[in-house]
Amino acid sequence: MKSEILPSSLALTGSDKFMLALEQHPRPQGAAGNTCHYILELDGIIDAETFKEHLLHDPWITYLSSLQLARKGRHLNQWIPTSPKSPIVRILENDTFFPLEISSLNLELGHPLLNFHLIQRSKGQSALVLSWHHLLMDGYGASLLLRHISGERCTLFEKRLKTPVNRRHFRSARKAKRYIDSSSRGNLASIDHAGPQQIHAVLGLVELNKEEGERMKKAAEKANARFGTGNFVLAIAAQIVRKHTPLINAGEDFWVPVPQDKRKKGAIGPVVGNQLSFLFYRIRDNKTENTEELVTDLDQQMLHQIKEHIPSSYGHLMNYLRRAGSKWYYRRLKGPKGASLTSFLLTHAPEHPTSLDRFFGLRILNAVNIPPNSPSPGLTVSLSTFGDRRHLILQTYDHILNEEQVKAFLTDFKNKLVQAE
């Protein structure tokens, strides 16, 4: 592979700094809320030695494996490479779709931020799992990295990360903060975290096939969803969370931030850095039982935020706060009373790219993109799409829901999405 000139430092994005601020939240022992995964199911077996050798001679991979957080001035604001490091590649023999050894992986800052697992199946198939620290990149960046490993042209980093300082952007940032404060005012329902100091992650996954995906679209239309299925999914998720999880202030509203990718459609970069903004939804308790009313209300909230440019204003707020210390940043992005705002998390992972249909010459049978699950709020609902197949994923901890309760949650969630009897 041709040698590349890689930067001596990479600035954290505003979204990265937000993720770093979340690291300030105290985590119980066993909470692996900082690790993301991308799973590729393959029709055949990858030769492990060939794969390792390929990664070892890929300057992007050895560069990313060597990155560590560093200070610029008083605060942690950049990545710097240490001496190039060999990527970590582990080999397992396991027929479990997502083995516990990988799902419980906890990648800490100061250690290699990338891990690869090759899982050999008993029926002549295999899987590749890319795991990474959530500060390094987002789910779309991970799909770009896999495309790069497969030989596609992508862009690793932004050449210059600017943080304009002017009155217009400052007013815009203040506007976002005021919107967060006003939309989250008053008591909010939240996950009850009463439990032991040592906890264990629990993950469940169910699949919607092509026919079930079409039924979900029709159910969303029946609920008067005007902009695809996104707010319909959020409405159903809120109903299921309220039904199945232990809550504090159970009769109060939910407040849920939903991430949005800021890249242009079809972008080939950057790989490094979280490129996110958010839409913020107040899910009113008095509308939760009526799906049509709730979807209409969520659509109206979305339209209002787009009209008022809240996602871009929030981007300006995060960019300004790049210059701040993480603890101060964390306090600024909490609620008016200093409490954590988020009731639960909902994430729509980027669709698996159609160009990535083979990996190391093997046909990709399935792909799932799994986001991190922050210990606070401790419950993340996500959707990952591969072709005509959708995967509903629930991540939580055993002091909130056990494995059987997670299965019941996902079964109920799927049935309501596809309007099953």
C-alpha positions as CSV (number, residue, x, y, z in Angstrom):
1,M,0.0,0.0,0.0
2,K,1.3,3.4,-0.9
3,S,2.8,5.4,2.0
4,E,0.7,8.3,3.2
5,I,1.5,11.5,5.1
6,L,-0.7,11.4,8.2
7,P,-1.2,14.4,10.5
8,S,0.8,14.9,13.6
9,S,-2.4,15.8,15.5
10,L,-6.2,15.6,14.9
11,A,-8.5,18.1,16.6
12,L,-11.6,16.7,18.4
13,T,-14.8,17.8,16.9
14,G,-17.6,19.4,18.9
15,S,-19.4,16.0,18.9
16,D,-16.2,14.3,20.2
17,K,-16.0,16.8,23.0
18,F,-19.6,16.0,23.9
19,M,-18.7,12.3,24.0
20,L,-15.6,13.1,26.2
21,A,-17.9,15.1,28.6
22,L,-20.0,11.9,29.0
23,E,-16.8,10.2,30.3
24,Q,-17.1,12.5,33.3
25,H,-20.3,10.7,34.4
26,P,-19.5,8.1,37.1
27,R,-19.7,4.6,35.8
28,P,-20.4,1.5,37.9
29,Q,-18.0,-1.4,37.5
30,G,-18.9,-3.5,34.4
31,A,-20.5,-0.6,32.4
32,A,-18.9,-0.9,29.0
33,G,-20.7,2.2,27.6
34,N,-17.8,3.5,25.5
35,T,-17.5,0.8,22.9
36,C,-19.1,0.5,19.4
37,H,-19.2,-2.6,17.1
38,Y,-19.7,-3.3,13.4
39,I,-20.5,-6.9,12.6
40,L,-20.1,-8.4,9.1
41,E,-21.4,-12.0,8.6
42,L,-19.4,-13.6,5.7
43,D,-20.1,-16.5,3.4
44,G,-16.8,-18.3,3.9
45,I,-13.7,-18.1,6.1
46,I,-11.2,-15.2,6.1
47,D,-7.6,-16.4,6.2
48,A,-6.5,-14.9,9.6
49,E,-2.8,-14.5,8.7
50,T,-3.6,-12.8,5.4
51,F,-6.0,-10.4,7.2
52,K,-3.5,-9.6,10.0
53,E,-0.7,-8.9,7.4
54,H,-3.1,-6.7,5.4
55,L,-3.9,-4.5,8.5
56,L,-0.2,-4.4,9.6
57,H,0.7,-2.8,6.3
58,D,-2.2,-0.4,6.2
59,P,-0.9,3.0,7.5
60,W,-4.4,4.2,8.4
61,I,-4.9,1.2,10.7
62,T,-1.5,1.4,12.5
63,Y,-2.0,5.2,12.8
64,L,-5.5,4.9,14.3
65,S,-4.3,2.1,16.6
66,S,-1.6,4.5,18.0
67,L,-3.8,7.6,18.8
68,Q,-3.9,9.0,22.3
69,L,-5.7,12.0,23.7
70,A,-3.5,15.0,24.4
71,R,-3.9,18.5,25.7
72,K,-3.7,21.6,23.6
73,G,-3.4,24.4,26.1
74,R,-5.3,23.5,29.3
75,H,-7.8,21.0,27.9
76,L,-7.9,17.6,26.1
77,N,-8.7,18.7,22.6
78,Q,-6.7,16.6,20.2
79,W,-5.5,13.1,19.2
80,I,-1.8,12.6,18.7
81,P,-0.1,9.5,17.3
82,T,2.5,7.6,19.4
83,S,4.8,5.1,17.7
84,P,2.8,3.0,15.2
85,K,1.1,0.1,16.8
86,S,0.1,-3.3,15.4
87,P,-3.7,-3.6,15.3
88,I,-5.2,-6.1,17.7
89,V,-6.8,-9.0,15.9
90,R,-8.3,-11.9,17.9
91,I,-9.6,-15.2,16.6
92,L,-12.6,-17.0,18.1
93,E,-14.5,-20.2,17.3
94,N,-18.1,-19.5,18.2
95,D,-21.5,-19.9,16.6
96,T,-23.1,-17.2,18.8
97,F,-24.0,-14.1,16.6
98,F,-22.4,-11.7,19.0
99,P,-20.3,-13.5,21.6
100,L,-20.2,-12.2,25.2
101,E,-16.4,-11.8,25.0
102,I,-16.9,-9.1,22.4
103,S,-20.2,-7.5,23.6
104,S,-18.7,-6.9,27.0
105,L,-15.5,-5.4,25.6
106,N,-14.6,-2.1,27.3
107,L,-12.1,-0.1,25.3
108,E,-10.5,2.6,27.6
109,L,-8.8,5.7,26.6
110,G,-5.0,5.3,26.7
111,H,-5.3,1.8,25.1
112,P,-5.6,0.9,21.4
113,L,-8.9,2.3,20.2
114,L,-9.5,-0.3,17.6
115,N,-10.0,-4.1,18.0
116,F,-10.8,-6.7,15.3
117,H,-12.3,-10.1,16.0
118,L,-12.5,-12.9,13.4
119,I,-15.1,-15.4,14.4
120,Q,-15.0,-18.8,12.8
121,R,-18.4,-20.6,12.5
122,S,-18.9,-24.4,12.5
123,K,-20.7,-24.4,9.1
124,G,-17.9,-22.9,7.0
125,Q,-18.9,-19.3,7.5
126,S,-17.3,-16.5,9.6
127,A,-17.8,-13.0,10.9
128,L,-15.6,-10.0,11.3
129,V,-16.3,-7.6,14.2
130,L,-14.7,-4.2,14.3
131,S,-14.9,-2.6,17.8
132,W,-13.8,0.9,18.5
133,H,-13.9,3.6,21.2
134,H,-16.9,5.9,20.6
135,L,-14.6,9.0,20.8
136,L,-12.7,7.9,17.7
137,M,-15.5,7.8,15.1
138,D,-19.2,7.3,14.6
139,G,-21.0,4.5,12.9
140,Y,-20.8,6.0,9.5
141,G,-17.0,6.6,10.0
142,A,-16.7,2.9,10.8
143,S,-18.5,1.8,7.6
144,L,-16.0,4.1,5.7
145,L,-13.1,2.5,7.5
146,L,-14.3,-1.0,6.4
147,R,-14.7,0.3,2.9
148,H,-11.2,1.6,3.0
149,I,-9.9,-1.8,4.2
150,S,-11.7,-3.3,1.3
151,G,-9.9,-1.0,-1.2
152,E,-12.4,1.8,-1.7
153,R,-11.2,5.4,-1.7
154,C,-12.3,7.3,1.5
155,T,-11.1,10.4,3.4
156,L,-9.6,9.8,6.8
157,F,-9.7,13.2,8.4
158,E,-10.8,16.9,7.8
159,K,-7.7,18.9,6.8
160,R,-8.8,21.9,8.9
161,L,-11.3,22.0,11.7
162,K,-12.5,25.6,12.1
163,T,-14.4,27.0,15.0
164,P,-15.6,30.4,13.8
165,V,-15.9,33.0,16.6
166,N,-18.4,35.7,15.6
167,R,-21.5,37.2,16.9
168,R,-23.8,35.3,14.6
169,H,-22.5,31.9,15.6
170,F,-22.5,32.9,19.3
171,R,-26.1,34.0,19.1
172,S,-26.9,30.7,17.4
173,A,-25.1,28.7,20.1
174,R,-27.1,30.6,22.8
175,K,-30.3,29.8,20.9
176,A,-29.6,26.1,21.1
177,K,-28.9,26.2,24.8
178,R,-32.1,28.1,25.4
179,Y,-34.1,25.5,23.4
180,I,-32.6,22.7,25.4
181,D,-33.4,24.4,28.7
182,S,-37.0,25.3,27.6
183,S,-37.8,21.9,26.1
184,S,-36.5,20.0,29.1
185,R,-38.1,22.2,31.8
186,G,-39.7,20.6,34.8
187,N,-39.6,17.0,36.0
188,L,-38.8,14.3,33.5
189,A,-39.2,10.5,33.7
190,S,-35.9,8.7,33.8
191,I,-34.6,5.1,34.2
192,D,-34.4,3.9,37.8
193,H,-30.7,3.1,38.4
194,A,-31.2,1.7,42.0
195,G,-29.0,-1.4,42.0
196,P,-25.6,-2.9,42.8
197,Q,-22.3,-1.1,42.2
198,Q,-21.2,-3.9,39.8
199,I,-23.4,-4.4,36.8
200,H,-23.4,-6.4,33.5
201,A,-24.3,-5.3,30.0
202,V,-27.4,-7.0,28.4
203,L,-28.0,-6.9,24.7
204,G,-30.9,-8.2,22.6
205,L,-31.5,-8.1,18.9
206,V,-34.5,-9.1,16.7
207,E,-34.8,-8.8,12.9
208,L,-37.4,-7.4,10.6
209,N,-37.4,-9.0,7.2
210,K,-38.5,-7.3,4.0
211,E,-42.2,-8.0,4.4
212,E,-42.1,-6.9,8.1
213,G,-40.3,-3.7,7.0
214,E,-43.1,-2.9,4.5
215,R,-45.7,-3.5,7.2
216,M,-43.8,-1.1,9.5
217,K,-44.0,1.6,6.7
218,K,-47.7,1.0,6.3
219,A,-48.2,1.2,10.1
220,A,-46.3,4.5,10.1
221,E,-48.5,5.9,7.3
222,K,-51.6,4.7,9.3
223,A,-50.3,6.7,12.3
224,N,-50.1,9.8,10.0
225,A,-46.3,9.9,10.0
226,R,-45.4,12.6,7.5
227,F,-41.7,12.1,7.2
228,G,-40.9,8.4,6.9
229,T,-40.8,6.0,9.9
230,G,-38.4,7.8,12.2
231,N,-40.9,9.5,14.5
232,F,-43.3,6.5,14.4
233,V,-40.4,4.3,15.7
234,L,-39.7,6.9,18.4
235,A,-43.3,7.0,19.4
236,I,-43.5,3.2,19.7
237,A,-40.2,3.1,21.5
238,A,-41.5,5.5,24.1
239,Q,-44.6,3.4,24.7
240,I,-42.5,0.2,25.1
241,V,-40.0,1.9,27.4
242,R,-42.8,3.2,29.6
243,K,-44.4,-0.3,29.8
244,H,-41.3,-2.4,30.3
245,T,-38.7,-0.4,32.3
246,P,-38.5,0.8,35.9
247,L,-38.9,4.6,35.9
248,I,-38.4,7.5,38.3
249,N,-41.2,10.1,37.9
250,A,-43.1,7.6,35.8
251,G,-46.0,9.9,35.2
252,E,-43.8,12.7,33.7
253,D,-42.7,13.4,30.2
254,F,-39.7,11.7,28.4
255,W,-36.9,13.9,26.9
256,V,-35.0,12.2,24.1
257,P,-32.1,13.5,21.9
258,V,-31.9,11.8,18.5
259,P,-28.6,12.1,16.7
260,Q,-28.3,13.3,13.1
261,D,-25.3,12.7,10.8
262,K,-24.0,16.1,9.6
263,R,-22.2,14.6,6.5
264,K,-23.7,15.1,3.1
265,K,-25.4,12.1,1.6
266,G,-22.9,9.8,0.0
267,A,-19.9,11.4,1.7
268,I,-16.6,9.5,1.6
269,G,-15.2,11.1,4.7
270,P,-14.1,11.9,7.2
271,V,-13.6,8.6,9.0
272,V,-12.2,10.1,12.2
273,G,-14.4,12.2,14.4
274,N,-18.1,12.1,15.4
275,Q,-20.0,14.2,12.8
276,L,-23.3,14.6,14.7
277,S,-25.9,17.0,15.7
278,F,-29.2,16.3,17.4
279,L,-33.0,16.8,17.3
280,F,-34.6,17.0,20.8
281,Y,-38.0,15.6,21.5
282,R,-40.3,16.0,24.5
283,I,-42.5,13.0,24.6
284,R,-45.6,14.1,26.5
285,D,-47.0,11.6,28.9
286,N,-50.6,12.6,28.1
287,K,-50.1,11.7,24.4
288,T,-48.2,8.5,24.9
289,E,-51.2,6.2,24.7
290,N,-52.5,7.5,21.4
291,T,-49.9,6.7,18.7
292,E,-51.4,9.0,16.1
293,E,-51.5,12.0,18.5
294,L,-47.9,11.3,19.6
295,V,-46.5,10.9,16.1
296,T,-48.2,14.2,15.0
297,D,-46.7,16.0,18.0
298,L,-43.3,14.6,17.3
299,D,-43.5,15.6,13.6
300,Q,-44.5,19.2,14.7
301,Q,-41.5,19.3,17.1
302,M,-39.2,18.2,14.3
303,L,-40.5,20.8,11.9
304,H,-40.2,23.5,14.4
305,Q,-36.6,22.7,15.1
306,I,-35.7,22.5,11.5
307,K,-37.4,25.9,10.8
308,E,-35.5,27.4,13.8
309,H,-32.2,25.8,12.7
310,I,-31.8,24.1,16.0
311,P,-29.5,21.2,14.7
312,S,-27.0,23.7,13.2
313,S,-27.3,25.9,16.3
314,Y,-26.5,23.0,18.5
315,G,-23.5,22.3,16.2
316,H,-22.3,25.8,16.9
317,L,-22.8,25.3,20.6
318,M,-20.7,22.1,20.6
319,N,-18.0,23.8,18.5
320,Y,-17.7,26.7,21.0
321,L,-17.5,24.3,23.9
322,R,-14.6,22.4,22.2
323,R,-12.4,25.0,23.9
324,A,-13.8,24.2,27.4
325,G,-12.8,21.6,30.0
326,S,-14.8,18.4,29.9
327,K,-16.3,18.8,33.4
328,W,-17.4,22.4,32.7
329,Y,-18.7,21.3,29.3
330,Y,-20.7,18.5,31.0
331,R,-22.3,20.9,33.4
332,R,-23.3,23.3,30.6
333,L,-25.1,20.5,28.7
334,K,-27.1,19.3,31.6
335,G,-30.6,20.4,32.5
336,P,-31.6,23.7,34.2
337,K,-31.5,22.0,37.6
338,G,-28.1,20.3,36.9
339,A,-29.7,16.8,36.4
340,S,-29.0,14.5,33.6
341,L,-31.7,15.2,30.9
342,T,-32.0,12.1,28.7
343,S,-34.7,9.6,29.5
344,F,-33.5,7.0,27.1
345,L,-31.6,7.0,23.8
346,L,-32.8,6.2,20.3
347,T,-30.3,5.9,17.4
348,H,-30.8,5.1,13.7
349,A,-27.5,3.7,12.5
350,P,-26.5,4.6,9.0
351,E,-27.5,2.1,6.4
352,H,-24.9,-0.4,5.4
353,P,-23.3,0.9,2.2
354,T,-24.4,-1.0,-0.9
355,S,-20.9,-0.8,-2.3
356,L,-19.6,-2.9,0.6
357,D,-21.2,-6.2,-0.6
358,R,-18.0,-8.2,-0.3
359,F,-15.1,-8.3,2.2
360,F,-11.8,-10.0,1.3
361,G,-13.5,-11.7,-1.6
362,L,-16.3,-13.1,0.6
363,R,-20.0,-12.2,0.1
364,I,-21.4,-10.2,3.1
365,L,-24.5,-12.1,4.3
366,N,-25.5,-9.6,7.0
367,A,-24.3,-6.5,8.7
368,V,-25.2,-4.9,12.1
369,N,-23.9,-1.5,13.4
370,I,-24.2,-1.4,17.2
371,P,-23.7,2.0,19.0
372,P,-22.4,2.6,22.5
373,N,-24.8,2.4,25.5
374,S,-24.0,5.1,28.0
375,P,-24.5,4.1,31.6
376,S,-26.6,7.2,31.9
377,P,-29.5,6.8,30.9
378,G,-28.4,3.1,30.6
379,L,-31.0,2.1,27.9
380,T,-30.3,2.5,24.2
381,V,-32.7,1.5,21.4
382,S,-31.2,1.4,17.9
383,L,-32.0,0.4,14.4
384,S,-29.5,-1.0,11.9
385,T,-30.3,-1.6,8.3
386,F,-28.7,-4.1,5.8
387,G,-30.5,-4.1,2.5
388,D,-34.1,-5.0,3.1
389,R,-33.4,-6.2,6.6
390,R,-33.7,-4.1,9.7
391,H,-32.3,-5.0,13.1
392,L,-33.9,-3.8,16.3
393,I,-31.3,-3.6,19.1
394,L,-31.8,-3.0,22.8
395,Q,-28.8,-2.4,25.1
396,T,-29.1,-2.0,28.8
397,Y,-27.8,-3.3,32.1
398,D,-28.9,-6.2,34.3
399,H,-30.0,-4.0,37.2
400,I,-32.5,-2.4,34.8
401,L,-33.7,-5.3,32.7
402,N,-32.5,-8.9,32.7
403,E,-32.2,-11.1,29.6
404,E,-35.8,-12.4,29.7
405,Q,-37.1,-8.9,30.2
406,V,-35.0,-7.7,27.2
407,K,-36.6,-10.4,25.0
408,A,-40.1,-9.4,26.1
409,F,-39.3,-5.7,25.4
410,L,-38.1,-6.5,21.9
411,T,-40.9,-8.9,21.1
412,D,-43.5,-6.2,22.1
413,F,-41.6,-3.5,20.3
414,K,-41.4,-5.5,17.0
415,N,-45.1,-6.5,17.2
416,K,-46.2,-2.9,17.7
417,L,-44.0,-1.7,14.9
418,V,-45.4,-4.2,12.4
419,Q,-48.9,-4.0,13.9
420,A,-48.9,-7.8,14.6
421,E,-51.9,-9.2,16.4
